[in-house]
């Protein structure tokens, strides 16, 4: 997982990382929950901003998942909702 985390961190600019962290915060996520999600699945920070918003909206607002539940299994955010 460490190698994936390094690749995710070095693969994008600081501005992109900050923008994606702000998306998580706009949905009410705390810094600890964001760290938990990144620790469990480092590539969740690599998801595009649009897909991240759509995924968070779907799972949190329509499916009523809790933030902690998503933070423990953030790989679902990378799934294609249109294909499922």
Beta strands, then each sheet from edge to edge (+ up, - down):
end
